[in-house]
Amino acid sequence: MTTNYEEDRFIGAMSAGWIRDLESSDSRLHKEAVIEKALMAAKLGSSDAQAFLFNCYQAYNPFYTFHIKQVPEVSGHTDRPNAWPKFWALLESLRTRSVTGHSALAAVDETSELFDDAEWNMVCRRVIIKDLRCGISEKTLNKVLKNSEWRIPVFTCQLAQDSTDQPKKLTGVKRLEPKLDGVRVLAVVQGMNVSLMSRNGKEFANFPDIARDIMRFRGAFQHGLGSGGRFVLDGEVTGESFQKLMKQAHRKSDAKTDGMMAVGRGVSGKSRRTLTGVPCKLGVMWSFDAAKGDFLWAKSTIYQNLVKGIDNRGKVTVDESQLLRDLKKTYHHCPPHAGGRDWPFTAYSPQHNVMYVMLQNMCADYRVRADNIPSKPADQYNTIGPMVLTDGKSNIGRIDAISVETGKTLWSWETPASNYSSILATAGGVIFNGDMARNFRALDQESGKVLWQTRLGSQVEGTPVTFSTGGRQYIAIVAGGGYNAGPLRIRPDIDQVSGGNMVYVFALPQ
């Protein structure tokens, strides 16, 4: 776009005005005239016309989906300056799945407060649900917009037709091949990235092998386009079993959750040894082929806003807007330096092929320390600012049970205080864990239900161990203080006072 929207002042109801003009008549010529008028105004520098056309581009682009089907109308709202950049940032976060679930709904609700009723209800809301409801199609738009920057991308590959119905049109030498039942997939290749999607813009994250093969041979397709050239491949994915193929294609992808774009494992029907775990504070779970090192999938366990995406090769894209560069700016980082998952150990159950991960629902409002002295231990993170709960969360502590095979979260259990203790999984189908509110507990591996809980005399930060002697099995845990006080201040209502360092041993029921 030709205008810097960050510098433009939002003028309420202008985009809604264009929509009203389109709705005022059913005449196609009238609608084309309205779009022509908007295009002329945009070329003359009208930010309102540019905003209208860009909103049309977002709504009609078949390759953009925002993953929200219902968006409520609002009333009693007034417009604010510079609202459009924030709205388009919202669209990008929805499209890339940087925010999902309740976080996405909360982001939509927060953004709606920036707009007056007409602009939100008639424009923003309709863009998100991909229906401007003004009687125009991408064909009508493109007839006027032609080669402008707002032209809607349209995939026009002809569908296969029965030759017996076209005897006069099909002349000359004919080449025939069998038509196999499969799934229509478009591969959109841009530079080093491949996106697989349906004809209506639904993204497929369940064919990583196809994406990798396309990237391997992309040079043959990109001849004459340059290294950054964009092209689209149209094809049909087939398999030995049509039913299994359909399940694979339309299986809900667990690879993109809570701010993460990744790929799921291809369904080959073969077992394999993997290297799977959550190795860092960001809380991203990774899976690799143990023999070859091939990237299989990745997913975000907790909400995070520091990584924008992970492509089908495992390459990470960082959100550069979150880099600490401005001394005057406050950065909302999720998670903070205390980690979505910090040093306490996860646990693995070979019986269920499930990992149990200790997590924390935390963020922080950071500012860069201008007085940083690297030699001082207190300044190791070069930041200052409070830790806070993740939006929409009331509990800090959390345990997720995640399938090692698929990356699917089977259950999630939360507790008010940080459960800053490693997790122990036993062959008896039980996991043990403790928290900063001095609780030590046992949970069922399959359901996450609390089976037993007791309160100790000090914060539980140690690693549970199990042993047997004299024909009896025991669980031992070390409790004591000394943890970073930041997460403790988030929930001051919870009694988290340390009573000293102790070792507790419990006998399991016989």
C-alpha positions in Angstrom: 0.0 0.0 0.0 1.1 3.5 -0.7 0.2 5.2 2.5 1.7 4.8 5.9 -1.3 3.9 8.0 0.6 4.4 11.2 0.6 8.1 10.4 -2.9 8.4 9.2 -5.7 9.5 11.5 -8.7 7.2 11.4 -11.8 8.9 10.1 -14.9 7.0 11.3 -17.5 5.5 9.1 -15.8 6.1 5.8 -15.3 2.4 4.9 -18.8 1.8 6.1 -19.9 4.6 3.8 -18.5 2.7 0.8 -20.3 -0.4 1.9 -23.6 1.5 2.2 -23.1 2.9 -1.3 -22.6 -0.7 -2.6 -25.7 -1.9 -0.8 -27.8 1.0 -2.1 -28.4 -0.6 -5.5 -28.6 -4.1 -7.0 -27.2 -2.8 -10.3 -23.9 -4.3 -11.3 -23.0 -1.2 -13.1 -23.7 0.9 -10.0 -21.4 -1.3 -7.9 -18.6 -1.2 -10.5 -19.0 2.6 -10.5 -18.6 2.7 -6.7 -15.4 0.6 -6.9 -14.1 2.7 -9.7 -14.7 5.8 -7.6 -12.9 4.2 -4.6 -9.9 3.2 -6.9 -9.6 6.8 -8.2 -9.7 8.2 -4.7 -7.1 5.7 -3.5 -4.7 6.6 -6.3 -5.1 10.3 -5.4 -4.0 9.5 -1.8 -7.2 9.0 0.1 -6.4 6.8 3.1 -10.1 6.1 3.6 -10.5 4.7 0.0 -7.2 2.7 0.4 -8.5 1.3 3.7 -11.8 0.3 2.0 -10.0 -1.5 -0.9 -7.6 -3.2 1.4 -10.5 -4.5 3.5 -12.0 -5.8 0.4 -8.8 -7.6 -0.4 -8.7 -9.2 3.0 -12.4 -10.3 2.8 -12.3 -11.7 -0.8 -8.7 -13.2 -0.8 -9.4 -17.0 -1.0 -6.0 -17.7 0.5 -6.8 -15.7 3.7 -8.9 -17.4 6.4 -9.4 -16.0 9.9 -10.7 -19.1 11.6 -13.6 -17.4 13.4 -17.1 -18.1 12.2 -19.1 -15.8 14.5 -18.2 -12.2 15.4 -20.8 -10.3 17.5 -22.0 -6.8 16.6 -21.3 -4.0 19.0 -23.2 -0.9 20.2 -22.2 2.3 22.0 -18.6 2.4 20.7 -16.7 5.4 19.4 -13.8 5.5 17.0 -10.2 6.1 18.0 -7.1 7.3 16.1 -5.0 4.8 14.1 -7.5 2.0 14.5 -7.0 0.4 11.1 -3.3 -0.7 11.6 -4.5 -2.4 14.8 -7.3 -4.1 13.0 -5.1 -5.4 10.2 -2.6 -6.6 12.8 -5.5 -8.5 14.3 -6.3 -10.1 11.0 -2.7 -11.1 10.5 -2.6 -12.8 13.9 -5.8 -14.6 13.2 -4.7 -15.7 9.7 -1.3 -17.0 10.9 -2.9 -18.5 14.1 -0.6 -16.3 16.3 -3.7 -16.2 18.6 -6.3 -18.9 18.8 -9.2 -20.1 20.9 -10.2 -17.8 23.8 -7.2 -15.6 23.2 -8.4 -14.9 19.6 -11.9 -14.1 20.8 -10.5 -11.7 23.4 -8.3 -10.0 20.8 -11.3 -9.5 18.6 -13.4 -8.1 21.4 -10.5 -5.7 22.4 -10.1 -4.5 18.9 -13.8 -3.9 18.5 -13.5 -1.2 21.1 -11.4 0.9 18.8 -14.2 1.4 16.2 -17.5 3.0 16.2 -20.6 0.8 15.7 -21.0 1.3 12.0 -17.4 0.7 11.1 -17.1 -2.4 13.2 -20.5 -3.9 12.3 -20.5 -3.1 8.6 -16.8 -3.5 7.8 -14.5 -5.1 10.4 -17.0 -7.8 11.5 -17.8 -8.7 7.9 -14.1 -8.9 6.9 -13.4 -11.4 9.7 -16.3 -13.7 8.7 -15.3 -13.3 5.0 -18.6 -11.8 3.9 -19.0 -8.1 3.2 -22.7 -8.7 2.3 -22.8 -5.9 -0.2 -23.6 -7.9 -3.4 -20.2 -7.9 -5.0 -17.9 -10.8 -6.0 -14.1 -11.0 -6.6 -15.0 -11.0 -10.3 -16.7 -7.6 -10.0 -13.8 -6.2 -8.0 -11.2 -7.5 -10.3 -13.0 -6.1 -13.4 -12.3 -2.6 -12.0 -9.1 -3.1 -10.0 -7.3 -5.0 -12.8 -3.6 -4.8 -12.1 -3.8 -2.6 -9.0 -2.3 -3.7 -5.7 -5.8 -4.5 -4.4 -6.6 -7.0 -7.1 -8.0 -10.2 -5.6 -5.9 -13.4 -6.3 -8.1 -15.9 -8.1 -7.2 -19.5 -9.0 -8.8 -20.2 -12.3 -7.6 -23.7 -13.3 -10.3 -25.6 -15.2 -11.9 -28.5 -13.5 -11.9 -31.9 -15.2 -15.0 -32.6 -17.4 -16.5 -35.7 -18.8 -15.4 -35.8 -22.5 -18.6 -37.5 -23.6 -20.4 -34.3 -22.7 -18.1 -32.2 -24.9 -17.9 -33.9 -28.2 -17.7 -30.7 -30.3 -15.2 -28.9 -28.1 -12.7 -31.7 -27.8 -11.1 -32.1 -31.2 -7.8 -33.3 -32.4 -5.4 -35.6 -30.6 -6.5 -36.5 -27.1 -4.5 -37.6 -24.1 -6.4 -39.6 -21.6 -5.5 -40.7 -18.1 -7.5 -42.3 -15.3 -9.3 -39.9 -12.8 -8.5 -41.0 -9.3 -10.5 -40.1 -6.2 -8.5 -37.8 -4.0 -8.2 -34.5 -2.3 -7.7 -31.3 -4.3 -4.7 -29.4 -2.9 -3.2 -26.1 -4.0 0.5 -25.6 -3.2 1.3 -21.8 -2.9 5.1 -21.4 -3.1 6.6 -18.1 -2.1 10.4 -18.0 -1.9 11.3 -20.7 0.7 7.8 -21.2 2.0 5.1 -23.7 0.9 1.4 -23.4 2.0 -1.0 -26.3 1.2 -4.6 -25.4 1.0 -8.0 -26.2 -0.5 -9.6 -24.2 -3.3 -11.7 -22.3 -0.7 -8.6 -21.3 1.3 -8.6 -23.9 4.1 -5.1 -24.7 5.1 -3.9 -28.3 5.1 -1.2 -29.0 7.7 -1.3 -32.8 7.3 0.8 -33.3 4.2 4.4 -32.3 5.3 6.0 -34.9 2.9 4.4 -33.2 -0.1 5.5 -29.8 1.1 9.1 -31.0 1.5 9.1 -32.6 -1.9 7.9 -29.4 -3.5 10.6 -27.4 -1.8 13.1 -30.0 -3.0 12.2 -29.3 -6.7 11.0 -25.7 -6.5 13.9 -24.6 -8.7 12.4 -26.3 -11.7 9.1 -24.5 -11.2 10.6 -21.1 -10.4 12.5 -20.7 -13.7 12.1 -17.1 -14.7 10.4 -16.0 -11.5 13.5 -15.3 -9.4 14.3 -16.6 -6.0 11.3 -14.9 -4.4 8.8 -15.6 -7.2 5.3 -16.7 -6.2 3.6 -19.6 -8.0 0.7 -22.0 -7.4 0.7 -25.7 -8.1 -2.7 -27.5 -8.5 -2.9 -31.2 -7.9 -4.9 -34.0 -6.3 -3.5 -36.0 -3.4 -4.5 -39.7 -3.7 -3.9 -42.8 -1.5 -4.5 -46.5 -1.3 -7.6 -45.8 0.9 -9.8 -42.9 0.0 -11.4 -43.1 3.5 -8.1 -42.9 5.3 -7.0 -40.0 2.9 -10.1 -38.0 3.8 -9.5 -38.5 7.5 -6.0 -37.3 7.1 -6.9 -34.3 5.0 -9.7 -33.1 7.3 -8.2 -34.1 10.6 -8.0 -31.0 12.9 -4.4 -30.1 13.0 -2.9 -29.9 16.5 0.2 -28.3 15.0 -1.0 -24.8 15.2 -2.1 -23.9 18.7 -1.7 -20.8 20.9 0.5 -18.8 18.6 2.3 -21.4 16.6 2.4 -22.5 13.0 3.8 -25.9 12.4 3.2 -29.1 10.6 1.8 -32.4 11.8 3.3 -35.8 11.2 2.5 -37.5 7.9 0.2 -40.5 8.4 2.3 -43.3 6.9 1.0 -46.1 9.1 4.5 -46.9 10.1 5.9 -46.6 13.6 9.2 -44.7 14.2 11.4 -43.6 17.0 11.3 -39.9 17.7 13.1 -37.3 19.7 10.3 -35.3 21.3 10.2 -32.8 24.1 9.8 -29.2 25.3 13.4 -28.0 25.6 13.1 -24.3 26.3 11.3 -21.7 28.4 9.2 -20.7 25.4 7.1 -23.8 25.9 7.4 -25.1 22.3 7.2 -28.9 21.9 9.3 -30.3 19.1 9.4 -33.8 17.5 12.1 -35.1 15.2 12.9 -38.5 13.6 15.4 -40.1 16.0 17.3 -41.9 13.2 17.4 -39.2 10.5 16.9 -36.0 12.4 14.0 -35.0 10.1 11.6 -32.4 11.5 8.2 -33.9 12.2 6.1 -31.3 14.0 6.1 -28.5 16.5 3.4 -26.9 18.7 3.1 -24.3 21.3 1.9 -25.6 24.6 1.2 -22.4 26.5 0.2 -19.0 24.9 3.3 -17.3 23.5 3.8 -14.2 21.3 7.5 -14.3 20.7 7.5 -16.7 17.7 5.3 -16.0 14.7 5.7 -19.4 13.1 7.6 -22.5 12.3 7.6 -23.7 8.7 7.5 -27.3 7.4 11.3 -27.5 7.7 11.3 -26.5 11.3 12.6 -22.9 10.6 11.5 -20.5 13.3 10.2 -17.0 12.5 10.6 -14.5 15.4 8.1 -11.7 15.9 10.6 -8.8 15.6 8.1 -6.3 17.1 8.8 -8.1 20.5 12.6 -7.5 20.3 13.7 -5.2 23.2 14.9 -2.2 21.2 13.1 0.9 22.6 14.0 2.2 26.1 10.7 4.0 26.3 8.4 1.2 25.3 6.8 -1.5 27.5 6.8 -4.9 25.9 4.2 -7.6 26.8 6.1 -10.8 26.6 4.5 -14.2 26.9 6.0 -16.2 28.5 8.5 -14.2 30.7 12.0 -15.1 31.6 10.6 -17.5 34.3 9.4 -19.6 31.5 6.2 -21.2 30.2 8.2 -24.3 31.0 11.3 -23.8 33.1 13.9 -26.3 34.4 11.6 -28.8 36.2 11.6 -32.1 34.4 8.8 -33.4 32.2 7.7 -37.1 32.4 7.0 -39.8 29.8 4.7 -42.7 30.0 5.6 -45.6 27.6 2.3 -47.3 28.3 0.4 -44.3 26.8 3.1 -42.8 24.6 2.3 -39.5 26.4 4.5 -36.7 27.8 3.4 -34.8 30.9 4.7 -31.2 30.9 4.9 -28.7 33.8 3.7 -25.3 32.5 3.1 -21.8 33.8 0.4 -19.4 32.5 2.5 -16.2 32.8 3.5 -13.1 30.9 5.4 -10.0 31.8 5.3 -6.3 31.0 9.0 -5.5 30.4 11.0 -2.4 29.9 14.7 -2.4 28.9 17.0 -1.4 31.8 18.9 1.7 30.8 21.3 1.3 33.7 22.3 -2.3 32.9 25.6 -3.5 34.1 26.3 -6.9 32.6 28.7 -7.9 35.3 25.9 -7.7 37.9 23.9 -10.9 38.3 20.7 -9.0 39.0 20.9 -7.5 35.5 21.3 -10.8 33.6 18.0 -10.3 31.7 18.4 -6.6 31.1 14.8 -6.0 31.9 12.5 -4.6 34.6 8.8 -5.0 35.0 6.1 -7.1 36.7 5.1 -10.6 35.8 1.3 -11.1 35.2 -1.1 -13.8 34.4 -1.7 -14.8 30.8 -4.9 -13.1 29.5 -7.9 -15.1 30.2 -6.2 -17.2 32.8 -6.7 -17.2 36.6 -4.3 -20.0 37.5 -0.5 -20.1 37.1 0.2 -23.8 37.5 -0.6 -26.2 34.7 0.1 -29.7 33.5 -0.6 -30.8 30.0 -0.7 -34.4 28.7 0.5 -34.4 25.1 0.6 -37.3 22.7 4.1 -38.0 21.4 2.7 -39.4 18.2 0.4 -36.6 17.1 1.2 -33.6 19.4 -2.4 -33.5 20.5 -3.1 -32.2 24.0 -5.1 -35.0 25.6 -6.0 -33.1 28.8 -4.9 -30.0 30.6 -5.1 -29.5 34.4 -4.6 -26.1 36.2 -3.9 -25.0 39.8 -3.7 -21.5 41.3 0.0 -21.5 42.3 2.9 -22.3 40.2 3.5 -26.0 40.2 7.3 -25.6 40.1 8.1 -29.2 40.7 9.2 -31.9 38.2 6.7 -34.5 37.2 7.1 -38.2 38.0 5.2 -40.8 35.9 4.8 -44.3 37.4 4.0 -47.7 35.8 0.9 -47.7 37.9 -0.8 -45.0 35.8 -0.2 -42.2 38.2 1.8 -38.9 38.0 3.2 -37.0 41.0 3.8 -33.2 41.2 4.0 -30.4 43.7 3.3 -26.6 43.7 4.4 -23.4 45.4 1.3 -23.5 47.7 2.9 -26.4 49.4 0.6 -29.0 47.8 1.9 -32.5 46.8 -0.5 -34.6 44.7 -1.1 -37.6 42.5 -3.0 -37.4 39.3 -4.5 -40.0 37.0 -2.4 -40.3 33.8 -5.3 -40.9 31.5 -7.8 -38.2 32.8 -5.7 -35.7 34.8 -8.1 -36.2 37.8 -6.5 -35.5 41.2 -6.4 -38.9 43.0 -4.7 -37.7 46.3 -3.3 -34.5 47.7 -1.6 -33.3 50.9 -0.1 -30.1 52.1 3.5 -30.0 53.2 5.4 -27.6 55.4 7.2 -25.8 52.6 7.1 -25.0 48.9 7.4 -28.0 46.7 10.2 -27.5 44.2 12.0 -30.8 44.2 11.8 -33.8 41.9 9.7 -36.7 43.1 11.4 -40.1 43.2 10.0 -43.5 43.7 11.7 -46.6 45.2 10.8 -49.8 46.9 12.1 -51.6 49.9 10.8 -54.5 51.9 8.2 -55.2 49.3 6.6 -51.7 49.6 6.7 -48.8 47.2 7.5 -45.3 48.4 7.4 -41.7 46.9 9.9 -39.1 48.2 9.9 -35.4 47.6 12.2 -32.5 48.7 10.4 -29.3 49.8 12.0 -25.9 50.5 12.2 -22.2 49.5 14.5 -20.2 47.3 12.5 -19.9 44.1 12.3 -16.6 42.0 9.7 -14.5 43.8 8.2 -13.1 40.6 5.5 -15.7 40.0 4.7 -15.7 43.7 3.6 -12.0 43.6 1.1 -12.8 40.9 -1.1 -14.6 43.3 -0.5 -13.0 46.7 -3.7 -14.5 48.0 -2.2 -17.9 48.1 -0.1 -19.0 51.2 3.2 -19.8 49.7 5.5 -19.1 52.6 8.4 -21.5 53.0 8.8 -23.4 56.2 12.3 -24.6 55.7 13.9 -27.5 53.8 12.6 -31.0 54.3 12.4 -34.4 52.8 9.0 -36.1 52.8 8.5 -39.9 52.2 5.1 -41.4 51.5 4.2 -45.1 51.3 1.9 -46.1 48.4 -1.2 -48.2 49.3 -0.7 -51.9 49.0 
